[in-house]
Amino acid sequence: MKKIFIILIIFFININVVNALEINSSNYIVFNLDNNQIVFYNNPDEIVKVASLTKIMTTLVAIEQINNLEERVTITYEMIAGFREANASMAGLKVGDVVTFRDLLYGTFLASGAETSRGLAILLAGSENAFVEKMNDKAKEIGLTNTSYRNTTGLDAEGHVSTVREVAYLLKYALGNPVFKEIFLADSFILTNGLVVQSTMRRDAVRINHDISFILGGRTGFTFGAGRCLASIGYDEVNGIHYLVVNVGAPIYFARAYHLRDSYTIYQYLFNNFKNHRIFSKGDLILSIDIKHSSERYRNFYFNKDIIHFDHLDFSKDNIRIKFNGYELLTPSLSIGDVVGTVSIFYNDELLEDFDIILEEEIKFSLIHYFYDNKIISLFGLGTILMLIIICVKQKKKRRIKI
């Protein structure tokens, strides 16, 4: 008989707006980066302006085009023209400054420099428009279907849009690039010409006196069309969980930094209400299946890794169960690597995960146990043999009598 020793379930995270939180941003999304799970969101797929969150793509595409980060370049009037009048965020470079491509990247991402963003575009593609085409091509390449760029800076423009879900996907993708990740995690950087550029997110935190040491890195944004925005990565040190938060459409009141306040509120809620629960440890027994025609009477199957589930602090395993669908009995005819069944993990009636049970060791055949497992066939066979022996003996006696 099949024996199931363990019942498993994973509590389902309700992916809805967390109404209890006082969030000023109109759109936001929260990911658990470690298991790629959305925790909660609000209006994640609404097409919106995203201001300087655009510079995530600007920086990534530039990195992919640069051959030598230390190559020196000169700032021209074309790179700066019009930005002062537009009240755009600037890194602080002037016409004639000689810097490196690395400097331009840090100026773009940390300081949100409009002149460094356009500078990268002109130097790498010949014009800002040509570089924007590359940005849009990259968006299509990685599956951002609701994202469209019209400039490298994020200044409001017709058709320059995205969604918080796609900004989150973009940031996750970009962090796979080691140069981007290095820039993303920096708080400040000294350019070749001695100018120090600082993270706009860190400056905002100082202004509102918030300790955001748990936020590993971030990119802010602001236009009147987009409101205040922030895309960031935070780390819950106590529970060992990385989160990604993107929020846009926060009120523009400068002194309040609502974009950062909202992110701070979300992170604190996550840290205080969620954790990773160890459901099973590597080596724990999953189930046991009986075996036929072998000296081994059953085979045990074990978890080959820790089973960790992310959920609320009050998570309970009471409704955890496992369903096995597969062989009722194993036989020596099976080979190593064969799938003998599937284990499905449920919470109540909801399927959370399933995985194959694979035979990892040979099942050896035993003739004695074969006969034992097939008593009727064996008795019939023995009876037949005995009858044949009796017939042969009788035939032999008849031949002797005739002689």
The 8 nearest C-alpha neighbors of each residue, nearest first, counted from 0:
[[1, 289, 2, 288, 327, 328, 287, 297],
 [2, 0, 288, 289, 327, 287, 3, 328],
 [3, 1, 287, 286, 288, 4, 0, 289],
 [4, 2, 286, 5, 287, 1, 285, 6],
 [5, 3, 286, 2, 285, 6, 284, 287],
 [4, 6, 285, 3, 7, 286, 321, 284],
 [7, 5, 320, 321, 319, 4, 8, 3],
 [6, 8, 320, 319, 321, 344, 5, 345],
 [319, 9, 7, 346, 345, 320, 344, 318],
 [8, 10, 346, 11, 308, 351, 319, 345],
 [9, 11, 346, 12, 8, 310, 314, 315],
 [12, 10, 13, 9, 346, 310, 351, 349],
 [11, 13, 14, 10, 310, 38, 311, 39],
 [14, 12, 15, 11, 39, 38, 16, 17],
 [15, 13, 39, 38, 12, 40, 37, 16],
 [16, 14, 39, 13, 40, 17, 41, 38],
 [15, 17, 41, 40, 18, 39, 14, 19],
 [18, 16, 19, 20, 15, 39, 40, 41],
 [17, 19, 20, 16, 21, 15, 22, 41],
 [18, 20, 17, 21, 16, 22, 268, 265],
 [21, 19, 18, 22, 17, 264, 265, 268],
 [20, 22, 23, 19, 18, 261, 264, 17],
 [23, 21, 261, 24, 20, 264, 25, 265],
 [22, 24, 249, 25, 261, 21, 257, 250],
 [25, 23, 249, 248, 247, 26, 22, 246],
 [24, 26, 248, 247, 23, 249, 27, 41],
 [27, 25, 42, 41, 247, 24, 246, 43],
 [26, 28, 246, 41, 245, 40, 163, 43],
 [27, 29, 40, 245, 244, 43, 39, 163],
 [28, 30, 244, 38, 39, 243, 37, 40],
 [31, 29, 37, 243, 242, 36, 32, 38],
 [30, 32, 242, 36, 35, 33, 34, 241],
 [31, 33, 35, 242, 241, 34, 30, 243],
 [32, 34, 31, 35, 241, 240, 242, 36],
 [33, 35, 36, 32, 31, 309, 30, 37],
 [36, 34, 32, 31, 33, 30, 37, 242],
 [37, 35, 31, 34, 30, 38, 32, 33],
 [36, 38, 30, 39, 29, 31, 35, 14],
 [37, 39, 29, 30, 14, 36, 31, 12],
 [40, 38, 14, 15, 29, 37, 16, 28],
 [41, 39, 28, 27, 16, 15, 29, 43],
 [40, 42, 26, 27, 16, 43, 28, 15],
 [43, 41, 26, 45, 44, 40, 27, 25],
 [44, 42, 164, 163, 41, 45, 28, 26],
 [45, 43, 162, 42, 46, 164, 163, 165],
 [44, 46, 42, 162, 43, 47, 26, 163],
 [45, 47, 162, 161, 44, 160, 145, 48],
 [48, 46, 160, 161, 162, 45, 49, 225],
 [47, 49, 160, 225, 50, 161, 224, 159],
 [48, 50, 225, 52, 47, 160, 51, 161],
 [51, 49, 153, 220, 221, 52, 222, 225],
 [52, 50, 220, 153, 53, 54, 152, 49],
 [51, 53, 54, 50, 220, 49, 55, 218],
 [54, 52, 51, 153, 55, 56, 50, 152],
 [53, 55, 57, 56, 52, 51, 58, 152],
 [56, 54, 53, 58, 57, 52, 59, 170],
 [55, 57, 59, 54, 58, 53, 60, 134],
 [58, 56, 54, 60, 55, 59, 151, 61],
 [59, 57, 61, 55, 56, 60, 54, 104],
 [58, 60, 56, 62, 61, 57, 55, 173],
 [61, 59, 63, 62, 57, 58, 56, 134],
 [60, 62, 64, 58, 63, 59, 57, 65],
 [63, 61, 59, 65, 64, 60, 58, 178],
 [62, 64, 60, 61, 65, 59, 66, 58],
 [65, 63, 61, 62, 60, 66, 123, 124],
 [66, 64, 62, 67, 63, 61, 68, 123],
 [67, 65, 64, 68, 63, 62, 70, 69],
 [68, 66, 69, 70, 65, 100, 101, 99],
 [67, 69, 101, 100, 70, 65, 66, 99],
 [68, 70, 99, 67, 100, 101, 71, 102],
 [69, 71, 99, 67, 68, 100, 72, 98],
 [72, 70, 99, 98, 69, 97, 100, 73],
 [71, 73, 98, 97, 99, 70, 74, 100],
 [74, 72, 97, 96, 95, 75, 98, 71],
 [75, 73, 94, 95, 96, 97, 78, 93],
 [76, 74, 94, 77, 78, 95, 73, 79],
 [75, 77, 79, 78, 94, 80, 74, 93],
 [78, 76, 80, 75, 79, 118, 74, 117],
 [77, 79, 118, 114, 76, 75, 117, 80],
 [78, 80, 114, 76, 77, 82, 81, 75],
 [81, 79, 77, 82, 76, 78, 83, 114],
 [82, 80, 84, 83, 85, 79, 86, 87],
 [81, 83, 85, 87, 84, 80, 79, 86],
 [84, 82, 86, 85, 81, 87, 80, 79],
 [83, 85, 81, 82, 86, 87, 80, 79],
 [86, 84, 82, 87, 83, 81, 154, 88],
 [87, 85, 83, 84, 82, 88, 89, 81],
 [88, 86, 82, 85, 83, 89, 113, 154],
 [87, 89, 112, 113, 111, 86, 90, 110],
 [90, 88, 112, 113, 91, 87, 114, 111],
 [89, 91, 112, 110, 106, 92, 111, 196],
 [92, 90, 89, 93, 112, 194, 114, 196],
 [91, 93, 90, 96, 94, 114, 74, 89],
 [94, 92, 96, 95, 91, 74, 79, 75],
 [93, 95, 75, 74, 76, 96, 92, 79],
 [94, 96, 74, 73, 93, 75, 97, 76],
 [97, 95, 74, 94, 73, 93, 98, 92],
 [98, 96, 73, 72, 95, 74, 71, 192],
 [97, 99, 71, 72, 191, 102, 96, 73],
 [100, 98, 71, 102, 101, 69, 70, 72],
 [99, 101, 68, 103, 102, 69, 70, 104],
 [100, 102, 68, 104, 99, 103, 69, 105],
 [103, 101, 99, 105, 100, 190, 104, 106],
 [104, 102, 106, 100, 115, 101, 105, 107],
 [105, 103, 107, 101, 106, 102, 58, 108],
 [106, 104, 102, 108, 107, 109, 103, 182],
 [105, 107, 103, 110, 104, 90, 112, 109],
 [108, 106, 112, 111, 104, 105, 116, 115],
 [107, 109, 111, 105, 106, 110, 104, 54],
 [110, 108, 198, 105, 111, 106, 197, 107],
 [109, 111, 106, 90, 112, 198, 196, 197],
 [112, 110, 107, 108, 109, 88, 113, 106],
 [113, 111, 89, 90, 107, 115, 110, 114],
 [112, 114, 116, 89, 115, 152, 88, 117],
 [113, 115, 79, 117, 78, 116, 112, 118],
 [116, 114, 118, 103, 112, 107, 117, 113],
 [117, 115, 113, 119, 118, 107, 114, 151],
 [118, 116, 120, 114, 119, 78, 115, 127],
 [117, 119, 115, 78, 121, 116, 120, 114],
 [118, 120, 122, 116, 117, 121, 123, 115],
 [121, 119, 117, 127, 130, 123, 118, 122],
 [120, 122, 126, 125, 118, 124, 123, 119],
 [121, 123, 119, 120, 125, 124, 118, 126],
 [122, 124, 120, 121, 119, 125, 64, 61],
 [125, 123, 130, 121, 120, 126, 129, 122],
 [126, 124, 121, 122, 123, 129, 120, 127],
 [127, 125, 121, 129, 128, 124, 120, 130],
 [126, 128, 120, 130, 129, 121, 117, 131],
 [129, 127, 131, 130, 126, 132, 150, 149],
 [128, 130, 132, 126, 131, 127, 124, 125],
 [129, 131, 133, 127, 120, 124, 132, 128],
 [132, 130, 134, 128, 133, 129, 150, 127],
 [133, 131, 135, 129, 130, 134, 136, 128],
 [132, 134, 136, 130, 131, 135, 137, 129],
 [135, 133, 131, 137, 132, 136, 138, 60],
 [134, 136, 138, 132, 137, 133, 147, 148],
 [137, 135, 133, 139, 134, 138, 132, 140],
 [136, 138, 140, 134, 135, 139, 133, 141],
 [137, 139, 135, 143, 136, 140, 141, 142],
 [140, 138, 142, 136, 137, 141, 143, 135],
 [139, 141, 137, 138, 142, 136, 143, 135],
 [140, 142, 138, 139, 143, 137, 169, 172],
 [143, 141, 139, 140, 144, 138, 137, 165],
 [144, 142, 138, 139, 146, 145, 141, 165],
 [143, 145, 146, 142, 139, 138, 147, 165],
 [146, 144, 161, 143, 147, 162, 46, 165],
 [145, 147, 161, 160, 143, 144, 138, 148],
 [146, 148, 159, 160, 135, 161, 158, 145],
 [149, 147, 159, 150, 135, 131, 160, 146],
 [148, 150, 159, 131, 156, 158, 147, 151],
 [151, 149, 152, 148, 131, 153, 127, 128],
 [152, 150, 57, 116, 153, 117, 131, 54],
 [153, 151, 113, 154, 150, 51, 54, 116],
 [152, 154, 50, 51, 53, 151, 155, 150],
 [153, 155, 152, 50, 156, 222, 150, 51],
 [154, 156, 153, 224, 222, 50, 159, 157],
 [157, 155, 159, 158, 154, 149, 150, 153],
 [156, 158, 159, 155, 149, 160, 148, 48],
 [157, 159, 160, 156, 147, 149, 148, 48],
 [158, 160, 148, 149, 147, 156, 157, 48],
 [161, 159, 48, 47, 147, 146, 158, 46],
 [160, 162, 146, 46, 145, 47, 48, 147],
 [163, 161, 46, 165, 164, 44, 45, 47],
 [162, 164, 166, 43, 165, 245, 27, 167],
 [165, 163, 167, 43, 162, 166, 44, 168],
 [164, 166, 168, 162, 167, 163, 169, 143],
 [165, 167, 163, 169, 168, 164, 170, 162],
 [168, 166, 164, 170, 165, 169, 163, 171],
 [169, 167, 165, 171, 166, 170, 172, 164],
 [168, 170, 166, 172, 167, 171, 165, 173],
 [169, 171, 173, 167, 172, 168, 174, 166],
 [172, 170, 168, 174, 169, 173, 167, 175],
 [171, 173, 169, 170, 174, 175, 168, 176],
 [174, 172, 170, 175, 171, 176, 169, 59],
 [175, 173, 180, 176, 171, 172, 179, 170],
 [174, 176, 173, 172, 177, 171, 180, 179],
 [175, 177, 174, 179, 173, 178, 180, 172],
 [178, 176, 180, 179, 181, 175, 174, 173],
 [179, 177, 181, 180, 176, 182, 62, 174],
 [180, 178, 182, 176, 181, 177, 183, 174],
 [179, 181, 183, 174, 177, 178, 182, 176],
 [182, 180, 178, 184, 179, 183, 177, 185],
 [181, 183, 179, 185, 180, 184, 105, 178],
 [182, 184, 180, 216, 181, 185, 179, 217],
 [183, 185, 216, 181, 182, 215, 180, 186],
 [186, 184, 182, 183, 187, 181, 216, 188],
 [187, 185, 198, 197, 184, 201, 188, 109],
 [188, 186, 197, 196, 185, 198, 195, 109],
 [187, 189, 196, 195, 190, 197, 105, 186],
 [190, 188, 195, 194, 193, 196, 191, 187],
 [189, 191, 194, 193, 102, 192, 195, 188],
 [190, 192, 193, 98, 189, 102, 99, 194],
 [191, 193, 190, 194, 98, 97, 96, 189],
 [194, 192, 190, 191, 189, 195, 188, 196],
 [193, 195, 190, 192, 189, 196, 191, 91],
 [196, 194, 189, 188, 190, 193, 197, 187],
 [197, 195, 188, 187, 110, 106, 189, 194],
 [198, 196, 187, 110, 109, 186, 199, 195],
 [197, 199, 109, 186, 201, 200, 110, 187],
 [198, 200, 202, 201, 110, 197, 203, 109],
 [199, 201, 203, 198, 202, 219, 204, 217],
 [202, 200, 204, 198, 203, 199, 205, 186],
 [203, 201, 199, 205, 204, 200, 206, 198],
 [202, 204, 206, 200, 201, 205, 199, 207],
 [205, 203, 201, 209, 206, 202, 207, 208],
 [206, 204, 208, 202, 203, 207, 201, 209],
 [205, 207, 203, 204, 208, 202, 254, 209],
 [208, 206, 204, 205, 209, 203, 255, 256],
 [209, 207, 205, 206, 204, 210, 203, 211],
 [210, 208, 204, 207, 211, 205, 206, 260],
 [211, 209, 212, 208, 204, 213, 205, 263],
 [210, 212, 213, 214, 209, 204, 263, 201],
 [211, 213, 214, 210, 215, 233, 209, 234],
 [212, 214, 211, 234, 233, 215, 235, 236],
 [215, 213, 233, 212, 211, 216, 232, 234],
 [216, 214, 233, 232, 184, 213, 234, 212],
 [217, 215, 184, 183, 214, 231, 232, 185],
 [216, 218, 231, 230, 200, 232, 219, 183],
 [219, 217, 230, 229, 52, 231, 200, 220],
 [218, 220, 229, 228, 200, 52, 51, 230],
 [221, 219, 51, 228, 50, 52, 227, 229],
 [220, 222, 227, 50, 226, 228, 225, 51],
 [221, 223, 225, 224, 226, 50, 154, 155],
 [222, 224, 226, 225, 221, 251, 155, 227],
 [225, 223, 222, 226, 155, 48, 50, 221],
 [226, 224, 48, 222, 49, 248, 223, 50],
 [225, 227, 248, 249, 223, 251, 222, 221],
 [226, 228, 221, 249, 258, 251, 248, 220],
 [229, 227, 247, 220, 258, 219, 246, 221],
 [228, 230, 219, 246, 218, 245, 258, 220],
 [229, 231, 245, 218, 217, 244, 219, 246],
 [232, 230, 217, 244, 216, 243, 229, 218],
 [231, 233, 243, 242, 215, 216, 214, 244],
 [234, 232, 214, 242, 215, 213, 241, 243],
 [233, 235, 241, 213, 236, 240, 242, 214],
 [236, 234, 240, 239, 237, 238, 270, 241],
 [235, 237, 239, 238, 234, 240, 213, 241],
 [238, 236, 235, 239, 270, 240, 274, 234],
 [239, 237, 236, 235, 274, 240, 275, 270],
 [238, 240, 236, 235, 237, 241, 234, 275],
 [241, 239, 235, 238, 234, 242, 33, 236],
 [242, 240, 234, 32, 233, 33, 31, 235],
 [243, 241, 31, 233, 32, 30, 232, 234],
 [242, 244, 232, 30, 29, 231, 32, 233],
 [243, 245, 29, 231, 230, 28, 232, 242],
 [246, 244, 230, 27, 28, 229, 163, 167],
 [245, 247, 27, 229, 26, 228, 24, 230],
 [248, 246, 228, 26, 24, 249, 227, 25],
 [247, 249, 226, 24, 25, 225, 227, 228],
 [248, 250, 24, 227, 258, 226, 23, 247],
 [251, 249, 252, 226, 257, 227, 248, 23],
 [250, 252, 226, 227, 253, 249, 223, 257],
 [253, 251, 250, 255, 254, 256, 257, 227],
 [252, 254, 255, 256, 251, 257, 250, 227],
 [253, 255, 256, 252, 207, 206, 257, 203],
 [254, 256, 257, 253, 252, 207, 260, 251],
 [257, 255, 258, 259, 253, 254, 260, 203],
 [256, 258, 260, 259, 255, 249, 261, 250],
 [259, 257, 261, 249, 227, 228, 256, 260],
 [260, 258, 262, 261, 257, 256, 263, 229],
 [259, 261, 257, 263, 262, 258, 264, 256],
 [262, 260, 264, 258, 259, 263, 22, 257],
 [261, 263, 265, 259, 264, 260, 266, 258],
 [262, 264, 260, 266, 261, 265, 259, 267],
 [265, 263, 261, 267, 262, 266, 260, 268],
 [264, 266, 262, 268, 263, 267, 261, 269],
 [267, 265, 269, 263, 268, 264, 270, 262],
 [268, 266, 270, 264, 269, 265, 271, 263],
 [267, 269, 265, 271, 266, 270, 272, 264],
 [268, 270, 266, 272, 267, 271, 273, 265],
 [271, 269, 267, 268, 272, 235, 273, 266],
 [272, 270, 268, 269, 267, 273, 312, 274],
 [271, 273, 269, 311, 312, 270, 268, 274],
 [274, 272, 311, 312, 310, 269, 270, 271],
 [273, 275, 238, 309, 310, 312, 276, 311],
 [274, 276, 309, 308, 307, 310, 277, 238],
 [275, 277, 308, 307, 278, 309, 274, 310],
 [278, 276, 307, 279, 306, 308, 275, 280],
 [279, 277, 306, 307, 276, 308, 280, 7],
 [280, 278, 306, 277, 305, 283, 281, 307],
 [279, 281, 305, 283, 282, 306, 304, 278],
 [280, 282, 304, 305, 303, 302, 283, 279],
 [281, 283, 302, 301, 280, 303, 284, 304],
 [284, 282, 301, 302, 281, 280, 279, 285],
 [283, 285, 301, 286, 300, 282, 302, 299],
 [286, 284, 301, 300, 5, 302, 4, 283],
 [285, 287, 3, 300, 4, 284, 2, 299],
 [286, 288, 299, 2, 298, 300, 1, 3],
 [287, 289, 1, 297, 298, 328, 2, 290],
 [290, 288, 297, 328, 296, 1, 0, 329],
 [289, 291, 329, 297, 296, 328, 330, 288],
 [292, 290, 330, 293, 329, 328, 372, 289],
 [293, 291, 369, 368, 365, 364, 330, 372],
 [292, 294, 365, 364, 295, 291, 368, 363],
 [293, 295, 296, 365, 368, 292, 364, 363],
 [296, 294, 293, 297, 290, 298, 362, 363],
 [295, 297, 290, 289, 294, 293, 291, 298],
 [298, 296, 289, 290, 288, 295, 287, 299],
 [297, 299, 288, 287, 289, 300, 290, 296],
 [300, 298, 287, 286, 288, 301, 297, 284],
 [301, 299, 286, 285, 284, 287, 298, 302],
 [300, 302, 284, 285, 282, 283, 303, 299],
 [303, 301, 281, 282, 304, 283, 285, 284],
 [302, 304, 281, 282, 301, 305, 283, 280],
 [305, 303, 281, 302, 306, 280, 282, 279],
 [304, 306, 280, 281, 279, 307, 303, 302],
 [305, 307, 279, 278, 277, 280, 304, 308],
 [308, 306, 277, 276, 278, 305, 275, 309],
 [307, 309, 276, 275, 310, 277, 9, 278],
 [310, 308, 275, 274, 276, 307, 273, 311],
 [309, 311, 273, 274, 314, 308, 275, 12],
 [312, 310, 273, 313, 314, 272, 274, 309],
 [311, 313, 273, 314, 272, 274, 310, 271],
 [314, 312, 311, 315, 310, 272, 273, 274],
 [313, 315, 311, 312, 310, 10, 316, 276],
 [316, 314, 317, 313, 318, 10, 319, 312],
 [317, 315, 319, 318, 8, 314, 7, 9],
 [316, 318, 315, 319, 8, 320, 7, 6],
 [319, 317, 316, 347, 346, 8, 320, 315],
 [8, 318, 320, 7, 316, 346, 6, 317],
 [321, 319, 6, 7, 8, 345, 344, 318],
 [320, 322, 6, 344, 7, 343, 345, 323],
 [321, 323, 343, 342, 324, 344, 320, 345],
 [324, 322, 342, 341, 325, 343, 321, 340],
 [325, 323, 341, 340, 342, 322, 326, 343],
 [340, 324, 326, 339, 341, 323, 327, 342],
 [325, 327, 328, 339, 340, 329, 324, 288],
 [326, 328, 1, 325, 288, 329, 289, 0],
 [329, 327, 289, 326, 290, 288, 291, 330],
 [328, 330, 290, 291, 289, 326, 327, 288],
 [329, 331, 291, 332, 290, 333, 292, 328],
 [332, 330, 362, 333, 364, 363, 292, 293],
 [331, 333, 330, 334, 362, 329, 364, 363],
 [334, 332, 331, 330, 337, 335, 362, 329],
 [335, 333, 337, 336, 361, 332, 358, 331],
 [334, 336, 359, 358, 337, 360, 361, 333],
 [337, 335, 358, 357, 359, 334, 338, 360],
 [338, 336, 358, 335, 334, 357, 339, 333],
 [339, 337, 357, 340, 356, 355, 358, 336],
 [340, 338, 325, 326, 356, 357, 337, 358],
 [325, 339, 341, 356, 324, 338, 355, 326],
 [340, 342, 355, 324, 356, 354, 323, 325],
 [341, 343, 323, 353, 354, 322, 355, 324],
 [344, 342, 353, 322, 321, 352, 341, 323],
 [345, 343, 321, 352, 8, 351, 353, 7],
 [346, 344, 350, 8, 349, 351, 320, 347],
 [345, 347, 8, 349, 319, 9, 348, 318],
 [346, 348, 349, 318, 345, 319, 320, 8],
 [349, 347, 346, 345, 350, 351, 320, 318],
 [348, 350, 346, 345, 347, 351, 344, 11],
 [351, 349, 345, 352, 344, 348, 346, 343],
 [352, 350, 345, 344, 349, 9, 346, 353],
 [353, 351, 344, 350, 343, 354, 345, 9],
 [352, 354, 343, 342, 344, 341, 355, 351],
 [353, 355, 342, 341, 343, 356, 352, 344],
 [356, 354, 341, 340, 357, 342, 338, 353],
 [355, 357, 340, 341, 339, 338, 354, 358],
 [358, 356, 338, 337, 336, 339, 359, 355],
 [357, 359, 336, 335, 337, 360, 338, 339],
 [358, 360, 335, 336, 357, 361, 337, 334],
 [361, 359, 335, 358, 362, 334, 336, 357],
 [360, 362, 335, 363, 334, 359, 331, 358],
 [361, 363, 331, 360, 364, 330, 293, 333],
 [364, 362, 331, 293, 361, 365, 294, 295],
 [363, 365, 293, 331, 292, 362, 366, 294],
 [366, 364, 293, 368, 367, 292, 369, 294],
 [367, 365, 369, 368, 370, 364, 292, 293],
 [366, 368, 369, 370, 365, 371, 292, 293],
 [369, 367, 371, 292, 365, 370, 366, 293],
 [368, 370, 292, 366, 372, 367, 371, 365],
 [371, 369, 373, 368, 367, 372, 377, 374],
 [370, 372, 368, 369, 373, 374, 367, 377],
 [373, 371, 369, 370, 368, 374, 292, 291],
 [374, 372, 370, 371, 376, 375, 377, 369],
 [373, 375, 377, 376, 371, 372, 378, 370],
 [376, 374, 378, 377, 373, 379, 380, 370],
 [377, 375, 379, 373, 374, 378, 380, 370],
 [376, 378, 374, 380, 375, 379, 370, 373],
 [379, 377, 381, 375, 380, 376, 374, 382],
 [380, 378, 382, 376, 377, 381, 375, 383],
 [379, 381, 377, 383, 378, 382, 376, 384],
 [380, 382, 384, 378, 383, 379, 377, 385],
 [383, 381, 379, 385, 380, 384, 378, 386],
 [382, 384, 380, 386, 381, 385, 379, 387],
 [383, 385, 381, 387, 382, 386, 388, 380],
 [386, 384, 388, 382, 387, 383, 381, 389],
 [385, 387, 389, 383, 388, 384, 382, 390],
 [388, 386, 384, 390, 385, 389, 391, 383],
 [387, 389, 385, 391, 386, 390, 384, 392],
 [390, 388, 386, 392, 391, 387, 385, 393],
 [391, 389, 387, 393, 392, 388, 394, 386],
 [390, 392, 388, 394, 389, 393, 387, 395],
 [393, 391, 395, 389, 394, 390, 388, 396],
 [394, 392, 396, 390, 395, 391, 389, 397],
 [395, 393, 391, 397, 392, 396, 390, 398],
 [394, 396, 392, 398, 393, 397, 391, 399],
 [397, 395, 399, 393, 398, 394, 392, 400],
 [398, 396, 400, 394, 399, 395, 393, 401],
 [397, 399, 395, 401, 396, 400, 394, 402],
 [398, 400, 396, 402, 397, 401, 395, 394],
 [401, 399, 397, 402, 398, 396, 395, 394],
 [402, 400, 398, 399, 397, 396, 395, 394],
 [401, 399, 400, 398, 397, 396, 395, 394]]
